[in-house]
């Protein structure tokens, strides 16, 4: 749905916790043209990733999470300046969605966005 809302050759960046475990089949896209408009990046091997992979997990400060995700976005945008929207795949990321919207000036989608859309569409 998000890819089809983007104009022309604009791309969607999917931000994951670990992009090495994120395959194209998870996108649910069969059209090669749509698939070519999606780029995937992850925060693997960052302080946030290392903290979450530790047993027991180590609490990560919000500023560290934000820095790790923002660095990923910057790398993706350098490589793909056509990125016009962000999709946060990891359920840990919605906490920084608003700051991403402000810093990137891009629409940011996540599970809370989807939940709000669903709740607002229900007739009371």
N, C-alpha and C positions, 0 to 999 in steps of 0.2 A: 504494500500500500504506500509506504513512504517513498520508495524508488519511483513509483509511477506519478507521484505528486511533484517530483523534481523536474525542472525544465531541461530540454535538450540533452547535453552531455554531462549534466551535473551528476555528482556522485554522492553516495551515502557512505559514511564511515561507521562501521560497527566496532564499538570498543568493548573488548572482552577482558576477563581476568587473565586468561592464558590462550593466546591465539593459536598455539600449537595443538590445542584440543578443540578447535572450532573449524568444522568442515562446511563446505558450501551447501551440503544437504540440509543443514540446520536453518538455512535461509528460506527454504520452501519456494525457491524460484526455479522455474524450468526454462525460461526464455534466456538464451545466451546473451542477448542484448541487455537484459536486466541484470544478469550476473556480472557483466563487465562494468557495471556502474556501482558496484559495491566493493569497498576496500575494508579489510579487517586488520585491526591492530590490538595488541594486548599489553598488559603491564607486567608480563612475566619477567622475573629476575630483578624486580624493583624492591625497595624496602617494604612496600605494602604486600607484594606477592610473598616475599620471604617471611614476613610476620604471619600471614595467613597459612602458610605451608608448615610452619613450626608446630610441633605437638608438645604441649597444648599451644594453640594459636596465641600470638602476642598482640595485644591491643595496638592498633595503628592510629596515630593522631590524624585528625581530619586534614590538617595542612599537608601531611605527607601523602595521603591518598590523593588530594587535589593536585599536588605537584607531580605525582606519578602519572595520573590520567592526563593532565595538561601537557606533559612532555610527550606522551603518546600521540595526542591530537596534533601537536606541533610537528612531530616527525611525519605523520600521515599527510598533513596539509602541505608540507614542503615537497613531498613526493607526488602528491595529488592535489594541486591547487583547485581542481574542479569540485572538491567536497563542498556541499551546500547544506548538509544536515548530518546530525550525529544520532546514533542509536546506541544506548547504553545497555549491553547485554547482561552485565553482571548486576546482581541485586544489591551489591554494596555501593554502586555508583550513584544512585538517585540522590544521595545526600549532597552531592556536589553538582547536580544538574543545573541549578540556578546560576551558580558561579560560572559554569561552562557556557551557559547562554550569554551571560554578560561579557565574558572574556573573548568568546569567539564570534559573537553576533550571529550565531547560527541557531536554527531550531534544534532542540535536543529532545529526544524521545526516550522513554524508559517504561518500566512496568507500572510506575505510579501514574504516568501520563495515560497509559492504556486503561488503567483502573478508573481514573477520573472520567475519561471519555465514556466508558461503559456505564458508570453510575449516572452521569448527566444525560444519557440517552434513554434511561428508564422513565416511563411516565408514572407519576405518583398517583 
